[in-house]
Amino acid sequence: MASPQEPIEQIVIGGVTPRFAVPECVPRTRDQRTEAACRTITQVLRNDLRFPGLFQFVSDSMLTAIPPLDPEAPNFEDWQGIGARILVVTRAGLTGDELKVEVRVYFVDSGQTMLARQYSGRADNPRIFAHQASDDIMTLTQYQGVARTRIAFASDRDSTAERSSKELYIVDYDGFNPRRVTVNGSLNILPAWSRDGTSLGYVSYRRGTPLIYLARIFEGKSVPNVTGEREDGQAFAPAFSPDGEKIAFASNRSGNMDIWVANADGSEPRQITNTRASETAPCWSPTGQEIAFTSSRTGTPQLWVMSAEGLNVRRLTTVGAWNDGCAWNPARQYGEIAYTAQLEAGGLDIAVIDLATRQVRQISQGRGSCEYPSWAPNGRHLVFSCKRSGTWTITVSDREGRSLQSLATGAGNNVQPDWGP
């Protein structure tokens, strides 16, 4: 649990990039467990702060060029001498199985404390303390941190020679700490986080036909057939509205695959598309007032957009023979939608369309075949799955496609990621 203290100054992003110094965590006692926890905290905190791409960092060689840090009284002249503007000091101590971590952030030029936090909890996962500290440090900027967010995905790692299956997993945003969500030995796909992060909507074939289920993660419970399909009805691609009150999905209950919207518990369903084409994969705008979706009404799958009531329908994508699987950037200032696109002959790529200009930028060029994009909650990064060397892996990119990284999320083919709270 963290103890709060108000920051004295803000880290302004823009103009001169702030230069961080993140020295090694200082253990309160020189025992093996505390020193190991400190090493983990240092490594994870550095990675977390580098991830947004907002800061510069003092190099490791420069960190060792000055006298050792005194966490109680840092010599700010030393840190000024190696060009640091922001100093992040961490200390950790163990009492039995409880780990206590202290984080203090200083503005080097003035010596002012910008942020002070204390965390305590179980010692078996020191990474979580670094994630918490990173997100707290990000509150000093105008950007939201994502170090404590999680990614859900489908994996075939549990398949056997006798039975092919896909189960749902969740991992931390950096690919660590995998946890299995479903255990039914069936085909479970297309996870979609609820807005409060307590549940996952998904599609399961455990009853033979695809239906939407809800996994209540912390309760260990599953709600079957959330949208109330009847007999041989099918439902696909759940998507929760930004306020968490509604769920959009595709259903063939009217005889054709169309987009429907219901309350989050599946009650009061309303059909909002009605054509002879196949229409599926809805995604909500950040305001919840519009829905984009995939339709084959012009022959090949393309993205379309409409009001949440099904009105003012218009085509969105015109570049590429195949466009599917929209993900609307949740940050309103960007005004863009990511999707899976066949822009060239061969495989699929991740593309982003600017809604104001209709300009398209390609994110995943040269990464093999990539699909199923999903945005980080702050809209600054994308996650998707890519097939390279015969295996599907979870990949993270900044929103411009300049930096792509495959996450080590575990064995098997890992696909259809959804970035949650």
Order of alpha helices (4+ residues) and beta strands (2+ residues): beta-beta-alpha-beta-alpha-alpha-beta-beta-beta-alpha-beta-beta-beta-beta-beta-beta-beta-beta-beta-beta-beta-beta-beta-beta-beta-beta-beta-beta-beta-beta-beta-beta-beta-beta
